[in-house]
Amino acid sequence: MADLFFARALLPSGWARDVRIGVDVGRIASIEIGAPARPGDERHAIGIPGMPNLHSHAFQRGMAGLAEIRGATADSFWTWREVMYRFVGRMTPDDIEAVAAQAYVEMLEAGFTRVGEFHYIHHDVSGAPYGNLAELGERIAAATATSGIGLTLLPVFYAHAGFGGQTPNEGQRRFINDIDGYARLLDASRRAVADLPGAVVGVAPHSLRAAMPDELTAVVDLGKEGPIHIHIAEQAREVDDCMAWSGQRPIDWLMDHAEVDRRWCLIHATHATPNEIRRMALGGAVAGLCPVTEANLGDGTFSAPDFIGQGGTFGIGTDSNVLIGVSDELRQLEYSQRLARQMRNAVTSEATPSTGRTLFDHALKGGAQALGVAAVGLVEGASADIVALDHDNAALAARAGDAILDSWIFAARRSAVDAVWVRGRKLVQDGRHHAGEAIAQRFHATLQRLLRQ
């Protein structure tokens, strides 16, 4: 049992003063409001819920910055992908574990407390399955155990290079499975995380271009009641190719051919029409937005205000992990809307006038739903995933209430995250992960060797 005291804390009902949180066996056992601190309490100024990161490709942290060189043709997602294929084509299981651990440490230091790992590297460098089908899933589990971040593992089904069942290319050799192989992989993945407290396993058909309709149905059935994540409508070319294949846009096709409900997370959904946005919101699916990566890749901008206006909810992810930060993703999301609409405070409404609070609340709710977490936030019974912000950060000077979130997201020059707990275990103090130095040393050694090849 541990007791934390916050001078101010963000509860589901709003900001409260003098909040004592009791933690027992990894969960929030009690919350007292307006209570004085007691001897032995660990005291902090500002407490907020830990944020879910609903979409990560952890291994890509190792190649961050390596694709920022212009090629011979106009660069796009599709040219970036070739850099990714070359990088992943040489990684060993040890490499993947080392890079993932570094990414997860950075997530924790940024205020993320659970990650949805969209895990699509399954085979060895030749494309042959490992003797242990979940070898690389076990490495992801090991990286989360080392870092302490919560895990929703999303093994990816990937069978084709394009719409209509196109033959996979050489760069995709480490990703490919048929349905029988994927079913075995999924069973092995569930065993791989069985000893991780609070771990969840979902399914992830990579995209409509990588799974044929019958395969999509089979993957969803294998997922039982767990989360279902899929990349969709990320790129304009993807929309055009889907139209050529099916006569429909990707989101419309999915809505017509699958029972899209609250279990689903539609990653990116960048090129969604107003009607598709309406259908997503009505179905209850989460829009999985990764604004920093979407900007880095030149994907485009999802119309978040329209989705929110239709009653939809979104979560945020770090995707390619080119830059990892809760405030970075939320700020980029809002700024992309401002640029597209030539207005300020684009995601707000009269009911929720604070941009920071609107962004934070939606991302918290949507992220938890997408990652299969039943209870979230500073509430009794929820996992004790808590972030303390540094009241000495210049951006938070004299701030109170929602101005804390507004200033953290839009005005903090350096990270305002002071401490982080996951399931009640303190992992970050003074902004640094307790094992960050050793994990960083392993990461640096791994990259030194990988980039010399």
N, C-alpha and C positions, 0 to 999 in steps of 0.2 A: 504494500500500500504506500502510495506517495501522494503528497498534497502540493498543488501548485496554486499560487496566488497571483492574480493579475489585477493591476489597478483599473484596467479597462479591458473588456473582452467582447468579442463579437459572437453573440448567441443567436439562435434562430429568430428570436423575438426582437433582436436589434442589439445595440451597444449597451453594456451594463457596466457599472462600477463595482469595484471590490468583489471580485469573483474568485471563489475558492473551488478548485476542481480536484476531486479525489479520484485517483487512478488505482485500479485493482485488476490484476491478471490481464493487463493490456487494454482494458476498457475504462471508459469514464464511469465511475461508480456513483459519483455524487457531484452536484453543482449547487453551490450556495451563492446567493447574490446579496450584496450589501453586508457582507460578513467581514469582520476584521481579520487581518492576518494573524496566524498563530505561530508560536515558536516551532521551528522545524519546517515551516512552509518554505518552498523555493519561490522567491518573489521575482516578478517581472512586471514591466509597465503595460505592455500591450499583447493580448493573446487573440489569435485568429485560428480558424480551422486550417489544417494542412490541405493542400490542393492536389487533386488527382491529375495525373498526366495520362491522358487517355490514348496517346499514340506515339510510340517510340520505335525507331530502328536503332538500337543501342550501338551496334557495330559501326554505324556511320559517323559516330563522334570522332573516330580515328582519321577520317578523311575530310573533316571540316576545314574549309579553306583551300582544298586542293583543286577545286573545280572553278576557281575564280579567274581563269585565264581564257581569253577569247580563242575560239577555234577558227578553222578555215571557213566555216559557214556560220550563219546566225545561230547563236547558242539558245538552247531551250532545255526543258526537262529531258528531252530525248537524248541530247548530247551529254548532259550531266549524267544520265544513266550509264553511259559507256564508261565514264570514270569510275562509277560505283562498281560496275562489273569487274573492272581490272583490280580494284582494291580488294573486294571480297574474295576474288579468285585465288588469293594467296594466303588467306587467314587460316591459322590452325585453331583448334578448340581453345588452347591456352590464350591465343591472341584475342579471340572473341570474348572470353571471360575477362581478360584484363581491361579491354576497352569498355566493355559493358559496366564493369565496376566503377571505372572513372566517370562514365556518364551518370551513373546512379548517385555517386557522391555529389556531383555538380547539381543534380536535381534536388537532392536533399538540402544542400546549401542555399538553393534558390527558393525553397518553400514547398516543393512537391513531396508528398509523402507516400504515394502509390503510383506505380507505372503500369500502363497497359503495353506490354511488349509484343508488338506485331512481328512475330518471329518467323522469318521465312528462309533462313539458312538451315538446311537439314542434313546435307550430305558432305562428304569430304571434297577435297579440291579437284578430284577427278570426276565428281558427280556420282560416285558410288555411295550407297547407304553405309553408315557406320554399323558395326556389329550391334551396338546399342543404338536403336533408332532415335532415341531422345538424347544422344550424346550432347548435342549443342543446346537443347532445352535444359539439360542438367547444368550446363555452364552458365546459362542465364540465371537459373535458380541459385547457383553458387555465388554469382555476382550480387544478387539481391540479398543473400544471406550475409555476405561480407559487408555490404553497405548498410543493410538494415531496412531498405525501402520495401514497402508492400508491393506485392506482385499480382497482376492479372496476366497470365500467360495466354497468348493468342496464337497458337500454331497455325501457320498459313497453308492453305491449299493452293497450289500453283501448278497448272498442268499445261498451259498453252502460251504461245507468244503473242497471240492476237485473237480478235473476234472470229468465231467460226471454227475454232479448234486448230489454229495455226501451229506448226511444229515449233517447239521451243528452240531458241538459239543457244550457242555455246556459252554465252555469258550467264544463262539461266540454269546451267547444269546442276548447281547446288540446291536449287529450289524445288525441283520437279517431283511430283508424286502422282500416282493414280489413286482412285478412291480406296481401294483395299490397303494400299501402302499408307495412305493418310489415316485410315481408321486405326491401324496398328501404331502409327506415330502418335496419334491423339491419346490412345490408351497409355503409351509409354510416357507421354508428357504429363498425364495426370499422376502417374506414379512418381515422376521426377520432382514434383512440387508437394507431394503428400506431407512431408515433414515441415513445410514452411507455414508458420502461423498465419492464418487469414488468407492464404493463397487461393486464387480463383483461376479456373481454366475455361476459356471460351473457344470459339472457332472463328476462323477468318478466311473465307474465300477471298483470295487476293483482290480480284476485280472481275468485272464481267468479261474482260478480254482474256483472263487467265483461267476461267472456269466455264465450261459449257453448261447449258440450262439443267441437264440431268445431274451433272456434277454439283452444281449449286444446291439443288434440292437435297442431294445426298449429304453434303457437308452440313447443311442446316439441321437435318435429322440427327446427325451424329453429335451435334452440339447440345442436344437435350434441352434443358431450360436455361443454359448459360448464355453469356453475351455472344453476339454475332457482329463482327466488324468487317467492313468491306471498303476498299478504295472505290470511289465513284465520281465521275464527271470532274476529274481534277484538271484535265487539259482539253482545250478546244479540239485538238486532233482526236482525242478519245471520243468526244461527242460525235464528230463527223464519222469516225469509223463505226461507231455503234449504229448510227443512222443508216449507213451503207449496208450493214449486216442485217439489221432488224426492222428498219423503217421507223424506229423510235429513238428518242433520247435516252441515255442510260438510266436516269432516275425513274422516268415514266415506265421504262421496260421493267425495272426491278419491282416497282409498285404493282404492276399488272401480273407479275409472274411469281411473286413471293409474298408471304404474309408478313409484311414489314410492320413491326410493333415496337414496344419499348425495349425489347432485347437488342434491337439493332442500333448500330452506330455507323452512320454513313460518313466516311472519312473524306474530307475536303468538300465535296459537293459544290465545288467552286462555280461551275457553269450550270446552275439550276435556274430554270425559268420560274416566274411567279407561280404558275400552276404547280410545278414540281415542289416548290417551297411549301405551298399550301398542303400538298399531299404528305410531305414529310412531317409537317407539324401535326396534321390530323392523325397520322399513324402512330405518333408518339416517339419516333426515332430521334436519337440524338444526332445533331450535326457535329462531327468531330473536326474542329478547326485547328489548323496549325499555321497561324498567320506568319510567323517568322520564316518558316520553310517555304510557304506559298509565295511569299515575297521574294525569297532568295532564288527560287526556281522560275519566277515569272509566271506563276500559274494564273493569277487573277484574284478576284475578291468575291467571296460569298456575301450575299446580301443579308447580313445579320439583322439589321433593323426590321426588314420585312418578315423574317422568320420569327423574331421575337413578337412582332405585332400579330402574328397568326397563332401565338400561344406555344411556339416551339422553344426548345431549350438546346443549348450547345455546351460542349466542353472544349478544353484546349489540350493540345499535344505538342511535343517538341519534334516529332517526326525525324528529320535528318540530323537533329542535334547539332546543327551548325552553330547555334547559340542557345544556351539553356537558361531559361528564366521565366518565372510566373509573370512578373511585371512586364517583361519583354513581350510575351505572347499577347497579354491583354492590351498593352499599349499599341502594339502593331495592329491588332484587330480594330480598335477604335480609329486609329489614324488612317487605316485603309478606307474605312467608311467615310471619314471626313474628306479625304482626297477625292473619292469617287462622287460624293454628293455635294461637295463644296459647302459644307456646313460644319458646325461644331456640336459636340455632345450628341452624336448621331444615334447611339443605342438607347438613350434614355427616354423616359416618358414622364408625364406629370406625376404619376404615382411613385416613380423612383427617379428623382431628378439627378442623383449622384451617378456620374459615369462609372467611377471606380466601383461603387457598390453594385451597380447593375451588372457590370462585367464579372465581378467576383462571385456574386450569388449564382448567376447562370452557370459559370464554369464549375463551381463546386457541385451544384445539383446535377448538371449534365454529366460531369466526369464520374461521379459516384454511380449514376444510373448505368453509364456505358461500361463501367468496370465491374458491375455485379456486386456493388456494396449496398447493403440494405439500409444502414443508418450512417449518416454523415454529419459532420459539424460538431460543435461543442454541445453535445446533448447526451444525457445519461443513456448508457447502453452502447454508444458508438465506440469504435476503436479510438483509443487515445492518440490521435494524430493531430498534433498541435504545433503551431508556429508562434514564437515570440518575436515581435518586431523591436528594433533598437530605437528607443525613444530619444537617444542622443544623436541619431542621424539628422543632419541639418534639414532634410526635406520634411521631417515630422515635427519640427519645432513648433510648439504651441498649437498643434493640431488635435482635434477631438472628433469623435463620431466618424461619419463617412469621409470627412476630410483626410483622415488617416489613410484610407484606401486610395483616394484620389491623388494624394501627394506621393504615396509609395509608388503607385503605378506610373505617374506622369512626371514626377519631379525628383526622384532619387538618383543622384549621380553614381553612388555606390550602393551595393546591396544593403537593404534595411533589415534583412533576416538576421536575427541574433541567435536564437536557439530553436531546435526542432526535435520533437518527440514522435516516434512511430510506435504504436501499441504501447505507449507509456515509457518506452526506452529512449533516453536522451542520446541523440546521435550527433547533434550539432551544438556547439557552444561557442560564443563570440564569433559566430559566422563561419566556423570551421568544423568540418567533420572530424570525429575523433580518430579515425583511421585514414584520413585523407592523404597524409604524407606518404605512407607506405603504399597506398593504392596508386598515387601519382607516380611514384618511382617505378612501379611495375609497368604502368602505362607508358612512361617515357622510354623505358628499355624496349618495350614491344614495338613502339613506333620507330625507334632507331633501326631496329632490324627489318621491319616491314618495308620501310621506305628506301632501304638500301638495295632491295632485291631488284 
